[in-house]
Structures are given as C-alpha cells and as structure tokens.
C-alpha cells in the first residue's frame, strides 16, 4: 500500500476532534485564518513553530507588518510574537489567525476579553467568536448611559476608539403570524 502525502500529515484538528493525542513528529496540518475567520489548511514540519514560521506559512509578507494569534481551546486568542514558539502537540493548539496590522485591539464579548488584530470587526465575526448560532442570536454593543446598539452581521465596529468595547449576544425573538 502506498501512502499519500495526506496520509503522512498529522491533522491536528482531526486529532482534537477524535480525542486522541497528537503524534510527536510532523508534518502537521494547521488552520490559518484571517479577520473574517476564513480558514485554510497549511502544513508545518516543526512541532514547535515560531510565530514567524506561522506568518511565513500564511504568506504574510513582510512579516513585520503582520501579527499572528493562536486560537486557544477556550476560543480566546493569544498573540504569538515572531520569536515565540508554540507546541502543536498541546491539545487545542491547531488554529491561528493572521492580520496585517502592527497592533492588537482588546474587546469584551459575553464577559470574555479578546485580543483582535484588525481595526474593525463585524457582527458575524463576533457571533462566530461567541460560538453562537448566527441565525438565532444577535449581538449588541453596550452603550453606557444610553440604549445598547444592535450590530448586524455585516456591520463593522471600529475597535480603535479609546477604551474597551463591550459586546454581548442574545437570542433574537421574532413574532410569527
């Protein structure tokens, strides 16, 4: 029996879904996404790549104009500096987000603090980060002293304003009939 290249690559997401440990040797398939949370698979040989290696896999050039986050098992994002390493054999480290940016922005979503690499974030992306059903849930921007502002799926919120933006999700009720 001949093994294809796909058979020789350890897909870390598949291992996590199957509840099995990730093998000790590569190559490894990881998911690299963008600000819209659109992902593609990439293959890395090193079980402990640097942030720079992930940027290179993503085709992010020049690397110093990009930042990379690893998506933790909790769904939170953690910035990975170019010289910092991450161990792909650790459960839940298989997904990365790459942004063309020189800074990150902090916001709160359903009581959890997130770092984000883009100036803007859409309502649909917020729902994906909250891991809610986009067709049943809405997202709102908390406005202190005023009525909270609903954020539509395609609406963009500027995260560069002073202070931390606070968002929350909830089931959108409709009346039929």
C-alpha positions as YAML, in Angstrom:
chain: A
units: angstrom
residues:
- id: 1
  name: UNK
  ca: [0.00, 0.00, 0.00]
- id: 2
  name: UNK
  ca: [1.34, 3.44, -0.95]
- id: 3
  name: UNK
  ca: [0.77, 6.32, 1.46]
- id: 4
  name: UNK
  ca: [-0.18, 9.68, 0.01]
- id: 5
  name: UNK
  ca: [1.17, 12.92, 1.40]
- id: 6
  name: UNK
  ca: [-2.23, 13.46, 3.03]
- id: 7
  name: UNK
  ca: [-1.78, 10.19, 4.93]
- id: 8
  name: UNK
  ca: [1.62, 11.27, 6.25]
- id: 9
  name: UNK
  ca: [0.42, 14.65, 7.58]
- id: 10
  name: UNK
  ca: [-0.98, 14.76, 11.12]
- id: 11
  name: UNK
  ca: [-4.13, 16.91, 11.01]
- id: 12
  name: UNK
  ca: [-4.18, 18.42, 14.48]
- id: 13
  name: UNK
  ca: [-7.87, 19.39, 14.27]
- id: 14
  name: UNK
  ca: [-8.78, 15.80, 13.40]
- id: 15
  name: UNK
  ca: [-6.77, 14.54, 16.38]
- id: 16
  name: UNK
  ca: [-8.52, 17.01, 18.69]
- id: 17
  name: UNK
  ca: [-11.98, 16.04, 17.38]
- id: 18
  name: UNK
  ca: [-11.16, 12.36, 17.79]
- id: 19
  name: UNK
  ca: [-9.89, 12.96, 21.34]
- id: 20
  name: UNK
  ca: [-6.54, 11.37, 20.58]
- id: 21
  name: UNK
  ca: [-3.08, 12.77, 21.31]
- id: 22
  name: UNK
  ca: [-1.16, 14.47, 18.52]
- id: 23
  name: UNK
  ca: [1.82, 12.42, 17.35]
- id: 24
  name: UNK
  ca: [5.31, 13.55, 18.29]
- id: 25
  name: UNK
  ca: [6.64, 14.05, 14.76]
- id: 26
  name: UNK
  ca: [5.46, 16.12, 11.81]
- id: 27
  name: UNK
  ca: [4.47, 17.17, 9.37]
- id: 28
  name: UNK
  ca: [1.36, 18.77, 10.89]
- id: 29
  name: UNK
  ca: [-1.71, 20.36, 9.28]
- id: 30
  name: UNK
  ca: [-2.87, 23.54, 10.99]
- id: 31
  name: UNK
  ca: [-5.63, 26.01, 10.13]
- id: 32
  name: UNK
  ca: [-4.68, 29.61, 9.37]
- id: 33
  name: UNK
  ca: [-7.45, 32.19, 9.23]
- id: 34
  name: UNK
  ca: [-7.99, 35.87, 8.61]
- id: 35
  name: UNK
  ca: [-10.10, 38.67, 10.11]
- id: 36
  name: UNK
  ca: [-13.27, 37.12, 8.62]
- id: 37
  name: UNK
  ca: [-12.44, 33.78, 10.27]
- id: 38
  name: UNK
  ca: [-12.00, 32.20, 6.84]
- id: 39
  name: UNK
  ca: [-9.52, 29.35, 7.27]
- id: 40
  name: UNK
  ca: [-7.24, 27.32, 5.03]
- id: 41
  name: UNK
  ca: [-5.01, 24.36, 5.85]
- id: 42
  name: UNK
  ca: [-1.23, 24.72, 5.92]
- id: 43
  name: UNK
  ca: [1.45, 22.15, 6.63]
- id: 44
  name: UNK
  ca: [4.38, 22.71, 9.00]
- id: 45
  name: UNK
  ca: [7.15, 20.21, 9.78]
- id: 46
  name: UNK
  ca: [8.23, 21.65, 13.13]
- id: 47
  name: UNK
  ca: [6.16, 20.54, 16.17]
- id: 48
  name: UNK
  ca: [7.19, 23.76, 17.95]
- id: 49
  name: UNK
  ca: [6.99, 26.54, 15.34]
- id: 50
  name: UNK
  ca: [7.65, 30.20, 15.97]
- id: 51
  name: UNK
  ca: [5.21, 32.98, 15.24]
- id: 52
  name: UNK
  ca: [7.45, 33.87, 12.28]
- id: 53
  name: UNK
  ca: [7.09, 30.35, 10.87]
- id: 54
  name: UNK
  ca: [3.30, 30.65, 11.08]
- id: 55
  name: UNK
  ca: [3.44, 34.05, 9.34]
- id: 56
  name: UNK
  ca: [5.57, 32.51, 6.58]
- id: 57
  name: UNK
  ca: [3.06, 29.65, 6.18]
- id: 58
  name: UNK
  ca: [0.33, 32.26, 5.82]
- id: 59
  name: UNK
  ca: [2.29, 34.11, 3.14]
- id: 60
  name: UNK
  ca: [2.24, 37.21, 5.34]
- id: 61
  name: UNK
  ca: [4.92, 39.43, 3.84]
- id: 62
  name: UNK
  ca: [6.60, 41.47, 5.04]
- id: 63
  name: UNK
  ca: [6.29, 39.57, 8.31]
- id: 64
  name: UNK
  ca: [6.94, 42.66, 10.45]
- id: 65
  name: UNK
  ca: [3.71, 44.20, 9.14]
- id: 66
  name: UNK
  ca: [1.60, 41.27, 10.41]
- id: 67
  name: UNK
  ca: [0.61, 39.75, 13.73]
- id: 68
  name: UNK
  ca: [-0.44, 36.21, 14.49]
- id: 69
  name: UNK
  ca: [-2.74, 34.87, 17.18]
- id: 70
  name: UNK
  ca: [-3.23, 31.29, 18.22]
- id: 71
  name: UNK
  ca: [-6.82, 30.33, 18.93]
- id: 72
  name: UNK
  ca: [-6.90, 28.60, 22.31]
- id: 73
  name: UNK
  ca: [-9.17, 25.65, 23.15]
- id: 74
  name: UNK
  ca: [-11.33, 28.12, 25.13]
- id: 75
  name: UNK
  ca: [-11.92, 30.14, 21.95]
- id: 76
  name: UNK
  ca: [-9.85, 33.05, 23.23]
- id: 77
  name: UNK
  ca: [-7.00, 34.48, 21.18]
- id: 78
  name: UNK
  ca: [-3.41, 34.82, 22.32]
- id: 79
  name: UNK
  ca: [-0.83, 36.79, 20.39]
- id: 80
  name: UNK
  ca: [2.22, 34.80, 19.29]
- id: 81
  name: UNK
  ca: [5.30, 37.01, 18.87]
- id: 82
  name: UNK
  ca: [7.54, 36.28, 15.86]
- id: 83
  name: UNK
  ca: [10.29, 34.83, 18.10]
- id: 84
  name: UNK
  ca: [7.88, 32.99, 20.43]
- id: 85
  name: UNK
  ca: [7.15, 29.29, 19.99]
- id: 86
  name: UNK
  ca: [4.02, 27.19, 20.45]
- id: 87
  name: UNK
  ca: [3.85, 23.43, 20.84]
- id: 88
  name: UNK
  ca: [1.44, 21.95, 18.28]
- id: 89
  name: UNK
  ca: [1.32, 18.71, 20.25]
- id: 90
  name: UNK
  ca: [-0.55, 20.50, 23.06]
- id: 91
  name: UNK
  ca: [-4.30, 19.92, 22.94]
- id: 92
  name: UNK
  ca: [-6.21, 22.79, 21.38]
- id: 93
  name: UNK
  ca: [-3.32, 24.47, 19.54]
- id: 94
  name: UNK
  ca: [-4.17, 23.94, 15.89]
- id: 95
  name: UNK
  ca: [-5.72, 27.19, 14.69]
- id: 96
  name: UNK
  ca: [-4.11, 30.57, 14.02]
- id: 97
  name: UNK
  ca: [-5.34, 33.99, 12.86]
- id: 98
  name: UNK
  ca: [-3.10, 36.35, 10.89]
- id: 99
  name: UNK
  ca: [-3.73, 40.08, 10.49]
- id: 100
  name: UNK
  ca: [-1.94, 42.79, 8.54]
- id: 101
  name: UNK
  ca: [-1.50, 45.12, 11.48]
- id: 102
  name: UNK
  ca: [1.11, 46.46, 13.85]
- id: 103
  name: UNK
  ca: [-1.10, 46.36, 16.96]
- id: 104
  name: UNK
  ca: [-3.92, 44.49, 18.59]
- id: 105
  name: UNK
  ca: [-7.21, 45.73, 19.98]
- id: 106
  name: UNK
  ca: [-8.97, 44.46, 23.08]
- id: 107
  name: UNK
  ca: [-12.72, 44.00, 23.43]
- id: 108
  name: UNK
  ca: [-15.09, 42.11, 25.68]
- id: 109
  name: UNK
  ca: [-17.65, 39.64, 24.34]
- id: 110
  name: UNK
  ca: [-20.12, 37.92, 26.65]
- id: 111
  name: UNK
  ca: [-17.85, 38.65, 29.62]
- id: 112
  name: UNK
  ca: [-14.68, 37.26, 27.99]
- id: 113
  name: UNK
  ca: [-11.81, 39.52, 26.91]
- id: 114
  name: UNK
  ca: [-10.48, 39.03, 23.37]
- id: 115
  name: UNK
  ca: [-7.48, 40.43, 21.51]
- id: 116
  name: UNK
  ca: [-8.07, 41.22, 17.84]
- id: 117
  name: UNK
  ca: [-5.60, 42.18, 15.12]
- id: 118
  name: UNK
  ca: [-7.87, 44.31, 12.95]
- id: 119
  name: UNK
  ca: [-9.23, 47.80, 13.46]
- id: 120
  name: UNK
  ca: [-12.73, 46.64, 12.55]
- id: 121
  name: UNK
  ca: [-14.80, 43.59, 13.45]
- id: 122
  name: UNK
  ca: [-18.15, 42.53, 12.01]
- id: 123
  name: UNK
  ca: [-21.26, 41.35, 13.80]
- id: 124
  name: UNK
  ca: [-20.99, 37.93, 12.14]
- id: 125
  name: UNK
  ca: [-17.38, 37.56, 13.28]
- id: 126
  name: UNK
  ca: [-18.43, 38.43, 16.84]
- id: 127
  name: UNK
  ca: [-21.10, 35.71, 16.69]
- id: 128
  name: UNK
  ca: [-18.53, 33.20, 15.45]
- id: 129
  name: UNK
  ca: [-16.16, 34.12, 18.27]
- id: 130
  name: UNK
  ca: [-19.02, 33.78, 20.78]
- id: 131
  name: UNK
  ca: [-19.76, 30.35, 19.25]
- id: 132
  name: UNK
  ca: [-23.48, 31.04, 18.91]
- id: 133
  name: UNK
  ca: [-25.86, 30.18, 16.07]
- id: 134
  name: UNK
  ca: [-25.75, 33.27, 13.82]
- id: 135
  name: UNK
  ca: [-29.33, 32.71, 12.64]
- id: 136
  name: UNK
  ca: [-30.77, 32.67, 16.16]
- id: 137
  name: UNK
  ca: [-28.56, 35.13, 18.02]
- id: 138
  name: UNK
  ca: [-27.95, 38.84, 17.76]
- id: 139
  name: UNK
  ca: [-25.03, 40.88, 19.00]
- id: 140
  name: UNK
  ca: [-25.12, 44.29, 20.67]
- id: 141
  name: UNK
  ca: [-22.56, 46.90, 21.60]
- id: 142
  name: UNK
  ca: [-23.01, 48.06, 25.17]
- id: 143
  name: UNK
  ca: [-23.51, 51.82, 25.33]
- id: 144
  name: UNK
  ca: [-23.21, 53.19, 28.87]
- id: 145
  name: UNK
  ca: [-25.92, 55.66, 29.73]
- id: 146
  name: UNK
  ca: [-27.85, 55.02, 26.53]
- id: 147
  name: UNK
  ca: [-29.59, 52.25, 24.62]
- id: 148
  name: UNK
  ca: [-27.33, 49.37, 23.53]
- id: 149
  name: UNK
  ca: [-26.62, 49.35, 19.79]
- id: 150
  name: UNK
  ca: [-27.51, 46.24, 17.75]
- id: 151
  name: UNK
  ca: [-24.72, 45.11, 15.40]
- id: 152
  name: UNK
  ca: [-25.86, 43.44, 12.17]
- id: 153
  name: UNK
  ca: [-23.90, 40.62, 10.59]
- id: 154
  name: UNK
  ca: [-22.28, 42.92, 8.02]
- id: 155
  name: UNK
  ca: [-21.99, 45.96, 10.31]
- id: 156
  name: UNK
  ca: [-18.42, 46.88, 11.20]
- id: 157
  name: UNK
  ca: [-17.43, 48.23, 14.59]
- id: 158
  name: UNK
  ca: [-14.27, 50.33, 14.91]
- id: 159
  name: UNK
  ca: [-12.20, 48.91, 17.77]
- id: 160
  name: UNK
  ca: [-9.63, 51.73, 17.67]
- id: 161
  name: UNK
  ca: [-11.72, 54.14, 19.77]
- id: 162
  name: UNK
  ca: [-10.49, 54.92, 23.26]
- id: 163
  name: UNK
  ca: [-11.47, 52.34, 25.87]
- id: 164
  name: UNK
  ca: [-12.65, 48.76, 25.57]
- id: 165
  name: UNK
  ca: [-15.74, 47.91, 23.52]
- id: 166
  name: UNK
  ca: [-18.17, 45.57, 25.29]
- id: 167
  name: UNK
  ca: [-20.41, 43.29, 23.25]
- id: 168
  name: UNK
  ca: [-23.00, 40.75, 24.26]
- id: 169
  name: UNK
  ca: [-25.07, 38.18, 22.41]
- id: 170
  name: UNK
  ca: [-28.64, 37.06, 22.95]
- id: 171
  name: UNK
  ca: [-31.40, 35.18, 21.26]
- id: 172
  name: UNK
  ca: [-33.30, 37.37, 18.84]
- id: 173
  name: UNK
  ca: [-37.03, 36.92, 19.39]
- id: 174
  name: UNK
  ca: [-39.36, 37.14, 16.47]
- id: 175
  name: UNK
  ca: [-43.10, 37.05, 16.39]
- id: 176
  name: UNK
  ca: [-44.67, 34.93, 13.71]
- id: 177
  name: UNK
  ca: [-48.04, 35.41, 12.24]
...
